[in-house]
């Protein structure tokens, strides 16, 4: 889920709030459809996006 969170941040051009919103929105959609397991996964990804923001993760940082 960390990798998905990182890719989501990169997809949203480093905008953490936009990435977190997208994950939360998807979780809400799935919850409304009754897909609770999928919603739990996307809520976890949203949490990971916020954690990456907290630690200062940069989506464009070179791999070491």
PDB file of N, CA, C and O in Angstrom, chain B, residues numbered from 101:
ATOM      1  N   UNK B 101       0.815  -1.190   0.000  1.00  0.00           N
ATOM      2  CA  UNK B 101       0.000   0.000   0.000  1.00  0.00           C
ATOM      3  C   UNK B 101       0.862   1.259   0.000  1.00  0.00           C
ATOM      4  O   UNK B 101       0.443   2.315  -0.473  1.00  0.00           O
ATOM      5  N   UNK B 102       2.076   1.128   0.540  1.00  0.00           N
ATOM      6  CA  UNK B 102       2.986   2.273   0.508  1.00  0.00           C
ATOM      7  C   UNK B 102       3.301   2.654  -0.938  1.00  0.00           C
ATOM      8  O   UNK B 102       3.352   3.836  -1.278  1.00  0.00           O
ATOM      9  N   UNK B 103       3.509   1.660  -1.773  1.00  0.00           N
ATOM     10  CA  UNK B 103       3.841   1.917  -3.186  1.00  0.00           C
ATOM     11  C   UNK B 103       2.679   2.594  -3.897  1.00  0.00           C
ATOM     12  O   UNK B 103       2.886   3.521  -4.680  1.00  0.00           O
ATOM     13  N   UNK B 104       1.470   2.143  -3.634  1.00  0.00           N
ATOM     14  CA  UNK B 104       0.290   2.771  -4.243  1.00  0.00           C
ATOM     15  C   UNK B 104       0.175   4.217  -3.764  1.00  0.00           C
ATOM     16  O   UNK B 104      -0.124   5.111  -4.555  1.00  0.00           O
ATOM     17  N   UNK B 105       0.410   4.449  -2.483  1.00  0.00           N
ATOM     18  CA  UNK B 105       0.348   5.815  -1.948  1.00  0.00           C
ATOM     19  C   UNK B 105       1.379   6.705  -2.644  1.00  0.00           C
ATOM     20  O   UNK B 105       1.078   7.837  -3.022  1.00  0.00           O
ATOM     21  N   UNK B 106       2.593   6.184  -2.811  1.00  0.00           N
ATOM     22  CA  UNK B 106       3.648   6.950  -3.481  1.00  0.00           C
ATOM     23  C   UNK B 106       3.281   7.239  -4.931  1.00  0.00           C
ATOM     24  O   UNK B 106       3.492   8.349  -5.421  1.00  0.00           O
ATOM     25  N   UNK B 107       2.733   6.238  -5.616  1.00  0.00           N
ATOM     26  CA  UNK B 107       2.316   6.445  -7.009  1.00  0.00           C
ATOM     27  C   UNK B 107       1.169   7.443  -7.111  1.00  0.00           C
ATOM     28  O   UNK B 107       1.105   8.229  -8.056  1.00  0.00           O
ATOM     29  N   UNK B 108       0.278   7.411  -6.151  1.00  0.00           N
ATOM     30  CA  UNK B 108      -0.839   8.355  -6.146  1.00  0.00           C
ATOM     31  C   UNK B 108      -0.329   9.791  -5.973  1.00  0.00           C
ATOM     32  O   UNK B 108      -0.816  10.714  -6.626  1.00  0.00           O
ATOM     33  N   UNK B 109       0.646   9.964  -5.094  1.00  0.00           N
ATOM     34  CA  UNK B 109       1.252  11.289  -4.911  1.00  0.00           C
ATOM     35  C   UNK B 109       1.909  11.742  -6.209  1.00  0.00           C
ATOM     36  O   UNK B 109       1.752  12.890  -6.626  1.00  0.00           O
ATOM     37  N   UNK B 110       2.641  10.838  -6.840  1.00  0.00           N
ATOM     38  CA  UNK B 110       3.305  11.183  -8.100  1.00  0.00           C
ATOM     39  C   UNK B 110       2.275  11.529  -9.176  1.00  0.00           C
ATOM     40  O   UNK B 110       2.456  12.487  -9.927  1.00  0.00           O
ATOM     41  N   UNK B 111       1.195  10.748  -9.248  1.00  0.00           N
ATOM     42  CA  UNK B 111       0.132  11.000 -10.219  1.00  0.00           C
ATOM     43  C   UNK B 111      -0.484  12.378 -10.020  1.00  0.00           C
ATOM     44  O   UNK B 111      -0.883  13.037 -10.980  1.00  0.00           O
ATOM     45  N   UNK B 112      -0.555  12.802  -8.775  1.00  0.00           N
ATOM     46  CA  UNK B 112      -1.133  14.112  -8.459  1.00  0.00           C
ATOM     47  C   UNK B 112      -0.044  15.187  -8.352  1.00  0.00           C
ATOM     48  O   UNK B 112      -0.220  16.215  -7.697  1.00  0.00           O
ATOM     49  N   UNK B 113       1.076  14.920  -9.009  1.00  0.00           N
ATOM     50  CA  UNK B 113       2.187  15.872  -9.145  1.00  0.00           C
ATOM     51  C   UNK B 113       2.678  16.412  -7.810  1.00  0.00           C
ATOM     52  O   UNK B 113       2.994  17.595  -7.683  1.00  0.00           O
ATOM     53  N   UNK B 114       2.737  15.527  -6.814  1.00  0.00           N
ATOM     54  CA  UNK B 114       3.273  15.906  -5.517  1.00  0.00           C
ATOM     55  C   UNK B 114       2.296  16.612  -4.602  1.00  0.00           C
ATOM     56  O   UNK B 114       2.673  17.041  -3.512  1.00  0.00           O
ATOM     57  N   UNK B 115       1.055  16.742  -5.019  1.00  0.00           N
ATOM     58  CA  UNK B 115       0.049  17.410  -4.188  1.00  0.00           C
ATOM     59  C   UNK B 115      -0.581  16.382  -3.252  1.00  0.00           C
ATOM     60  O   UNK B 115      -1.475  15.627  -3.635  1.00  0.00           O
ATOM     61  N   UNK B 116      -0.090  16.375  -2.022  1.00  0.00           N
ATOM     62  CA  UNK B 116      -0.530  15.381  -1.044  1.00  0.00           C
ATOM     63  C   UNK B 116      -2.024  15.464  -0.781  1.00  0.00           C
ATOM     64  O   UNK B 116      -2.705  14.440  -0.719  1.00  0.00           O
ATOM     65  N   UNK B 117      -2.531  16.664  -0.630  1.00  0.00           N
ATOM     66  CA  UNK B 117      -3.946  16.821  -0.300  1.00  0.00           C
ATOM     67  C   UNK B 117      -4.832  16.272  -1.407  1.00  0.00           C
ATOM     68  O   UNK B 117      -5.851  15.634  -1.139  1.00  0.00           O
ATOM     69  N   UNK B 118      -4.444  16.520  -2.646  1.00  0.00           N
ATOM     70  CA  UNK B 118      -5.191  16.000  -3.780  1.00  0.00           C
ATOM     71  C   UNK B 118      -5.128  14.469  -3.824  1.00  0.00           C
ATOM     72  O   UNK B 118      -6.131  13.811  -4.099  1.00  0.00           O
ATOM     73  N   UNK B 119      -3.965  13.916  -3.557  1.00  0.00           N
ATOM     74  CA  UNK B 119      -3.799  12.457  -3.544  1.00  0.00           C
ATOM     75  C   UNK B 119      -4.612  11.832  -2.413  1.00  0.00           C
ATOM     76  O   UNK B 119      -5.275  10.813  -2.611  1.00  0.00           O
ATOM     77  N   UNK B 120      -4.563  12.437  -1.239  1.00  0.00           N
ATOM     78  CA  UNK B 120      -5.326  11.923  -0.096  1.00  0.00           C
ATOM     79  C   UNK B 120      -6.819  12.021  -0.371  1.00  0.00           C
ATOM     80  O   UNK B 120      -7.576  11.112  -0.030  1.00  0.00           O
ATOM     81  N   UNK B 121      -7.242  13.114  -0.982  1.00  0.00           N
ATOM     82  CA  UNK B 121      -8.661  13.279  -1.322  1.00  0.00           C
ATOM     83  C   UNK B 121      -9.103  12.188  -2.297  1.00  0.00           C
ATOM     84  O   UNK B 121     -10.173  11.601  -2.136  1.00  0.00           O
ATOM     85  N   UNK B 122      -8.275  11.920  -3.306  1.00  0.00           N
ATOM     86  CA  UNK B 122      -8.616  10.909  -4.310  1.00  0.00           C
ATOM     87  C   UNK B 122      -8.772   9.533  -3.651  1.00  0.00           C
ATOM     88  O   UNK B 122      -9.705   8.795  -3.969  1.00  0.00           O
ATOM     89  N   UNK B 123      -7.875   9.195  -2.749  1.00  0.00           N
ATOM     90  CA  UNK B 123      -7.959   7.906  -2.059  1.00  0.00           C
ATOM     91  C   UNK B 123      -9.203   7.852  -1.173  1.00  0.00           C
ATOM     92  O   UNK B 123      -9.911   6.845  -1.147  1.00  0.00           O
ATOM     93  N   UNK B 124      -9.461   8.927  -0.458  1.00  0.00           N
ATOM     94  CA  UNK B 124     -10.638   8.980   0.400  1.00  0.00           C
ATOM     95  C   UNK B 124     -11.932   8.919  -0.391  1.00  0.00           C
ATOM     96  O   UNK B 124     -12.901   8.283   0.025  1.00  0.00           O
ATOM     97  N   UNK B 125     -11.935   9.582  -1.525  1.00  0.00           N
ATOM     98  CA  UNK B 125     -13.122   9.575  -2.385  1.00  0.00           C
ATOM     99  C   UNK B 125     -13.402   8.174  -2.909  1.00  0.00           C
ATOM    100  O   UNK B 125     -14.548   7.727  -2.939  1.00  0.00           O
ATOM    101  N   UNK B 126     -12.338   7.486  -3.323  1.00  0.00           N
ATOM    102  CA  UNK B 126     -12.503   6.116  -3.813  1.00  0.00           C
ATOM    103  C   UNK B 126     -13.002   5.204  -2.691  1.00  0.00           C
ATOM    104  O   UNK B 126     -13.847   4.339  -2.918  1.00  0.00           O
ATOM    105  N   UNK B 127     -12.483   5.399  -1.498  1.00  0.00           N
ATOM    106  CA  UNK B 127     -12.945   4.608  -0.355  1.00  0.00           C
ATOM    107  C   UNK B 127     -14.431   4.837  -0.115  1.00  0.00           C
ATOM    108  O   UNK B 127     -15.176   3.892   0.144  1.00  0.00           O
ATOM    109  N   UNK B 128     -14.852   6.075  -0.202  1.00  0.00           N
ATOM    110  CA  UNK B 128     -16.268   6.401  -0.001  1.00  0.00           C
ATOM    111  C   UNK B 128     -17.138   5.746  -1.079  1.00  0.00           C
ATOM    112  O   UNK B 128     -18.195   5.192  -0.775  1.00  0.00           O
ATOM    113  N   UNK B 129     -16.695   5.811  -2.326  1.00  0.00           N
ATOM    114  CA  UNK B 129     -17.443   5.176  -3.415  1.00  0.00           C
ATOM    115  C   UNK B 129     -17.619   3.676  -3.156  1.00  0.00           C
ATOM    116  O   UNK B 129     -18.715   3.130  -3.289  1.00  0.00           O
ATOM    117  N   UNK B 130     -16.531   3.037  -2.789  1.00  0.00           N
ATOM    118  CA  UNK B 130     -16.583   1.598  -2.542  1.00  0.00           C
ATOM    119  C   UNK B 130     -17.474   1.266  -1.350  1.00  0.00           C
ATOM    120  O   UNK B 130     -18.212   0.281  -1.375  1.00  0.00           O
ATOM    121  N   UNK B 131     -17.404   2.091  -0.307  1.00  0.00           N
ATOM    122  CA  UNK B 131     -18.227   1.867   0.878  1.00  0.00           C
ATOM    123  C   UNK B 131     -19.707   1.954   0.500  1.00  0.00           C
ATOM    124  O   UNK B 131     -20.517   1.139   0.941  1.00  0.00           O
ATOM    125  N   UNK B 132     -20.049   2.947  -0.321  1.00  0.00           N
ATOM    126  CA  UNK B 132     -21.442   3.111  -0.758  1.00  0.00           C
ATOM    127  C   UNK B 132     -21.913   1.937  -1.601  1.00  0.00           C
ATOM    128  O   UNK B 132     -23.101   1.614  -1.605  1.00  0.00           O
ATOM    129  N   UNK B 133     -20.994   1.294  -2.314  1.00  0.00           N
ATOM    130  CA  UNK B 133     -21.327   0.133  -3.130  1.00  0.00           C
ATOM    131  C   UNK B 133     -21.370  -1.154  -2.306  1.00  0.00           C
ATOM    132  O   UNK B 133     -21.728  -2.217  -2.815  1.00  0.00           O
ATOM    133  N   UNK B 134     -21.002  -1.046  -1.032  1.00  0.00           N
ATOM    134  CA  UNK B 134     -20.997  -2.215  -0.170  1.00  0.00           C
ATOM    135  C   UNK B 134     -19.709  -3.012  -0.218  1.00  0.00           C
ATOM    136  O   UNK B 134     -19.639  -4.118   0.318  1.00  0.00           O
ATOM    137  N   UNK B 135     -18.698  -2.462  -0.851  1.00  0.00           N
ATOM    138  CA  UNK B 135     -17.402  -3.138  -0.955  1.00  0.00           C
ATOM    139  C   UNK B 135     -16.506  -2.676   0.193  1.00  0.00           C
ATOM    140  O   UNK B 135     -15.556  -1.917   0.000  1.00  0.00           O
ATOM    141  N   UNK B 136     -16.834  -3.152   1.381  1.00  0.00           N
ATOM    142  CA  UNK B 136     -16.142  -2.676   2.579  1.00  0.00           C
ATOM    143  C   UNK B 136     -14.655  -3.012   2.604  1.00  0.00           C
ATOM    144  O   UNK B 136     -13.851  -2.212   3.082  1.00  0.00           O
ATOM    145  N   UNK B 137     -14.283  -4.172   2.101  1.00  0.00           N
ATOM    146  CA  UNK B 137     -12.865  -4.545   2.094  1.00  0.00           C
ATOM    147  C   UNK B 137     -12.074  -3.602   1.203  1.00  0.00           C
ATOM    148  O   UNK B 137     -11.002  -3.136   1.590  1.00  0.00           O
ATOM    149  N   UNK B 138     -12.587  -3.320   0.021  1.00  0.00           N
ATOM    150  CA  UNK B 138     -11.922  -2.373  -0.869  1.00  0.00           C
ATOM    151  C   UNK B 138     -11.859  -0.983  -0.276  1.00  0.00           C
ATOM    152  O   UNK B 138     -10.855  -0.285  -0.418  1.00  0.00           O
ATOM    153  N   UNK B 139     -12.933  -0.578   0.390  1.00  0.00           N
ATOM    154  CA  UNK B 139     -12.955   0.728   1.047  1.00  0.00           C
ATOM    155  C   UNK B 139     -11.899   0.799   2.142  1.00  0.00           C
ATOM    156  O   UNK B 139     -11.230   1.820   2.302  1.00  0.00           O
ATOM    157  N   UNK B 140     -11.752  -0.289   2.897  1.00  0.00           N
ATOM    158  CA  UNK B 140     -10.722  -0.326   3.948  1.00  0.00           C
ATOM    159  C   UNK B 140      -9.332  -0.158   3.355  1.00  0.00           C
ATOM    160  O   UNK B 140      -8.486   0.533   3.923  1.00  0.00           O
ATOM    161  N   UNK B 141      -9.100  -0.787   2.221  1.00  0.00           N
ATOM    162  CA  UNK B 141      -7.797  -0.679   1.554  1.00  0.00           C
ATOM    163  C   UNK B 141      -7.529   0.772   1.159  1.00  0.00           C
ATOM    164  O   UNK B 141      -6.444   1.291   1.423  1.00  0.00           O
ATOM    165  N   UNK B 142      -8.503   1.431   0.532  1.00  0.00           N
ATOM    166  CA  UNK B 142      -8.310   2.814   0.093  1.00  0.00           C
ATOM    167  C   UNK B 142      -8.205   3.775   1.264  1.00  0.00           C
ATOM    168  O   UNK B 142      -7.509   4.784   1.159  1.00  0.00           O
ATOM    169  N   UNK B 143      -8.875   3.495   2.376  1.00  0.00           N
ATOM    170  CA  UNK B 143      -8.703   4.325   3.576  1.00  0.00           C
ATOM    171  C   UNK B 143      -7.283   4.169   4.111  1.00  0.00           C
ATOM    172  O   UNK B 143      -6.676   5.134   4.575  1.00  0.00           O
ATOM    173  N   UNK B 144      -6.758   2.945   4.043  1.00  0.00           N
ATOM    174  CA  UNK B 144      -5.382   2.704   4.467  1.00  0.00           C
ATOM    175  C   UNK B 144      -4.410   3.453   3.554  1.00  0.00           C
ATOM    176  O   UNK B 144      -3.426   4.016   4.033  1.00  0.00           O
ATOM    177  N   UNK B 145      -4.673   3.465   2.268  1.00  0.00           N
ATOM    178  CA  UNK B 145      -3.820   4.204   1.328  1.00  0.00           C
ATOM    179  C   UNK B 145      -3.873   5.696   1.633  1.00  0.00           C
ATOM    180  O   UNK B 145      -2.843   6.368   1.591  1.00  0.00           O
ATOM    181  N   UNK B 146      -5.046   6.219   1.937  1.00  0.00           N
ATOM    182  CA  UNK B 146      -5.162   7.626   2.308  1.00  0.00           C
ATOM    183  C   UNK B 146      -4.297   7.928   3.531  1.00  0.00           C
ATOM    184  O   UNK B 146      -3.614   8.952   3.579  1.00  0.00           O
ATOM    185  N   UNK B 147      -4.330   7.045   4.502  1.00  0.00           N
ATOM    186  CA  UNK B 147      -3.498   7.214   5.701  1.00  0.00           C
ATOM    187  C   UNK B 147      -2.021   7.206   5.342  1.00  0.00           C
ATOM    188  O   UNK B 147      -1.242   7.993   5.879  1.00  0.00           O
ATOM    189  N   UNK B 148      -1.637   6.315   4.433  1.00  0.00           N
ATOM    190  CA  UNK B 148      -0.236   6.235   4.008  1.00  0.00           C
ATOM    191  C   UNK B 148       0.187   7.510   3.266  1.00  0.00           C
ATOM    192  O   UNK B 148       1.312   7.976   3.446  1.00  0.00           O
ATOM    193  N   UNK B 149      -0.686   8.075   2.443  1.00  0.00           N
ATOM    194  CA  UNK B 149      -0.380   9.336   1.751  1.00  0.00           C
ATOM    195  C   UNK B 149      -0.096  10.420   2.790  1.00  0.00           C
ATOM    196  O   UNK B 149       0.878  11.162   2.661  1.00  0.00           O
ATOM    197  N   UNK B 150      -0.926  10.513   3.802  1.00  0.00           N
ATOM    198  CA  UNK B 150      -0.742  11.537   4.845  1.00  0.00           C
ATOM    199  C   UNK B 150       0.534  11.296   5.642  1.00  0.00           C
ATOM    200  O   UNK B 150       1.202  12.246   6.051  1.00  0.00           O
ATOM    201  N   UNK B 151       0.874  10.029   5.862  1.00  0.00           N
ATOM    202  CA  UNK B 151       2.117   9.705   6.566  1.00  0.00           C
ATOM    203  C   UNK B 151       3.327  10.087   5.717  1.00  0.00           C
ATOM    204  O   UNK B 151       4.303  10.626   6.239  1.00  0.00           O
ATOM    205  N   UNK B 152       3.271   9.813   4.417  1.00  0.00           N
ATOM    206  CA  UNK B 152       4.374  10.210   3.540  1.00  0.00           C
ATOM    207  C   UNK B 152       4.540  11.727   3.521  1.00  0.00           C
ATOM    208  O   UNK B 152       5.663  12.230   3.470  1.00  0.00           O
ATOM    209  N   UNK B 153       3.436  12.448   3.562  1.00  0.00           N
ATOM    210  CA  UNK B 153       3.528  13.911   3.638  1.00  0.00           C
ATOM    211  C   UNK B 153       4.195  14.328   4.949  1.00  0.00           C
ATOM    212  O   UNK B 153       5.056  15.208   4.965  1.00  0.00           O
ATOM    213  N   UNK B 154       3.790  13.688   6.044  1.00  0.00           N
ATOM    214  CA  UNK B 154       4.321  14.038   7.360  1.00  0.00           C
ATOM    215  C   UNK B 154       5.836  13.857   7.428  1.00  0.00           C
ATOM    216  O   UNK B 154       6.529  14.656   8.058  1.00  0.00           O
ATOM    217  N   UNK B 155       6.352  12.811   6.783  1.00  0.00           N
ATOM    218  CA  UNK B 155       7.791  12.553   6.844  1.00  0.00           C
ATOM    219  C   UNK B 155       8.570  13.282   5.749  1.00  0.00           C
ATOM    220  O   UNK B 155       9.796  13.185   5.690  1.00  0.00           O
ATOM    221  N   UNK B 156       7.865  14.008   4.887  1.00  0.00           N
ATOM    222  CA  UNK B 156       8.543  14.808   3.871  1.00  0.00           C
ATOM    223  C   UNK B 156       8.921  14.048   2.617  1.00  0.00           C
ATOM    224  O   UNK B 156       9.870  14.425   1.929  1.00  0.00           O
ATOM    225  N   UNK B 157       8.192  12.978   2.306  1.00  0.00           N
ATOM    226  CA  UNK B 157       8.454  12.207   1.095  1.00  0.00           C
ATOM    227  C   UNK B 157       8.305  13.089  -0.134  1.00  0.00           C
ATOM    228  O   UNK B 157       7.363  13.874  -0.240  1.00  0.00           O
ATOM    229  N   UNK B 158       9.238  12.951  -1.054  1.00  0.00           N
ATOM    230  CA  UNK B 158       9.189  13.679  -2.325  1.00  0.00           C
ATOM    231  C   UNK B 158       9.021  12.670  -3.448  1.00  0.00           C
ATOM    232  O   UNK B 158       9.870  11.800  -3.639  1.00  0.00           O
ATOM    233  N   UNK B 159       7.934  12.784  -4.187  1.00  0.00           N
ATOM    234  CA  UNK B 159       7.602  11.820  -5.242  1.00  0.00           C
ATOM    235  C   UNK B 159       8.665  11.787  -6.337  1.00  0.00           C
ATOM    236  O   UNK B 159       8.826  10.766  -7.006  1.00  0.00           O
ATOM    237  N   UNK B 160       9.378  12.867  -6.525  1.00  0.00           N
ATOM    238  CA  UNK B 160      10.367  12.912  -7.598  1.00  0.00           C
ATOM    239  C   UNK B 160      11.795  12.676  -7.102  1.00  0.00           C
ATOM    240  O   UNK B 160      12.754  12.911  -7.838  1.00  0.00           O
ATOM    241  N   UNK B 161      11.938  12.216  -5.863  1.00  0.00           N
ATOM    242  CA  UNK B 161      13.270  11.972  -5.324  1.00  0.00           C
ATOM    243  C   UNK B 161      13.939  10.826  -6.066  1.00  0.00           C
ATOM    244  O   UNK B 161      13.285   9.828  -6.370  1.00  0.00           O
ATOM    245  N   UNK B 162      15.219  10.945  -6.362  1.00  0.00           N
ATOM    246  CA  UNK B 162      15.905   9.852  -7.060  1.00  0.00           C
ATOM    247  C   UNK B 162      15.975   8.609  -6.177  1.00  0.00           C
ATOM    248  O   UNK B 162      16.101   8.705  -4.956  1.00  0.00           O
ATOM    249  N   UNK B 163      15.891   7.451  -6.809  1.00  0.00           N
ATOM    250  CA  UNK B 163      15.996   6.185  -6.084  1.00  0.00           C
ATOM    251  C   UNK B 163      17.470   5.932  -5.740  1.00  0.00           C
ATOM    252  O   UNK B 163      18.358   6.209  -6.547  1.00  0.00           O
ATOM    253  N   UNK B 164      17.718   5.407  -4.541  1.00  0.00           N
ATOM    254  CA  UNK B 164      19.090   5.104  -4.133  1.00  0.00           C
ATOM    255  C   UNK B 164      19.280   3.627  -3.948  1.00  0.00           C
ATOM    256  O   UNK B 164      20.376   3.184  -3.604  1.00  0.00           O
TER     257      UNK B 164
END
